[in-house]
Amino acid sequence: MKKRKLGKNGFEISEVGLGCWQIGADWGNEIDKKKAFKILDEAVNNGINFFDTADVYGDGRSEELIGEFIKNSKTKIKIATKFGRNSNVFPNNYTETALRKSVAASIKRLNITSIDLLQLHCIPTEILKKGAIFDWLRTLKKEGKILHFGASVESVEQGLLCIEQDELQSLQVIYNIFRQKLTKELLPLAYAKGIGIIVRLPLASGLLTGKFTSNTQFPENDHRNYNRDGQAFNVGETFAGLPFDTGVKLAEDLKAFCPSEMSLTHMALRWILDHKEVSTIIPGASSSKHIFENSNTSNLHPLSKKLMFDLKEFYDQKVHSNIRGAY
């Protein structure tokens, strides 16, 4: 597993990390403690040293499981968690007291003394514009409660607001072959400022594995069922904002671009890593098989310049007009 720095002055992390929303088991098929530990252990065995979680994943369950796991792990794991989507604060009750309370609770659940990276969790644009929340984060950093802070954002507008803030270490963004708008402006500006990029939904909620058909069914409590049209939160967080049937067809079309030695999954993940601005990608995983396949992307050859150009053309001509939601 190759490593990259999270921003110019950040810590070193694996090119492929692990998104831990599913560990919280508050959507889809529940992952019990034994299976969760197996996934986390497999991640470490494959060179992954960066776990991304949030206080709301399973109402703290994801953090608790990670905290118990790292207590017995010999490998030093960097942990990123988030604040801002708990029902006590979202959408309009953001205070320094609430932030401090959340950080203290996350530290306790994670069984650590300070948080490696605390990220604002897709908070409203108006709060970002006011800017006070960044002052609170800088204070927590001075106090040693957090070592670095960043922001998980939903749109280019939000990202541009955040990168103007001093000491911002990272941006977490939705970025994949189906969602390329960030390439033109946000990523180069963040890179120039030394801000790391963490990519979530690198496989567009599984569309870019190429394994779904128009008949694929998801559990009732799976966000790919209840939020496929943005009924619960930003539609961009599910299937990258594409209508499901459209995404299935586009994924099928993309298979024709795959190099002979690559699966669609590998091409999709490699495409992201071939952008120098990206620090790490954080695909989720519900099995050890997924961990191995995802982590192996770090060792693959970069895509050719022609293929990168062709995938940009594919996005411009067939994908962009179908994207919905904040972008």
Salt bridges, closest charged atoms under 4 A:
GLU15 OE2 - ARG4 NE 2.74
ASP52 OD2 - LYS82 NZ 2.65
GLU63 OE1 - ARG109 NE 2.63
GLU68 OE2 - LYS33 NZ 2.67
GLU96 OE2 - ARG100 NE 3.49
ASP135 OD1 - ARG138 NH2 2.94
GLU143 OE2 - ARG100 NH2 2.75
GLU143 OE1 - LYS145 NZ 3.71
GLU157 OE2 - LYS129 NZ 3.88
GLU164 OE2 - LYS193 NZ 3.96
GLU167 OE1 - LYS141 NZ 3.20
ASP222 OD2 - ARG224 NH2 2.95
ASP229 OD1 - ARG324 NH1 2.86
GLU237 OE2 - ARG200 NH2 2.68
GLU252 OE1 - LYS255 NZ 3.10
ASP253 OD2 - LYS249 NZ 3.36
ASP274 OD1 - ARG270 NE 2.88
GLU277 OE2 - LYS276 NZ 3.95
ASP310 OD2 - LYS306 NZ 2.76
ASP316 OD2 - LYS312 NZ 2.52
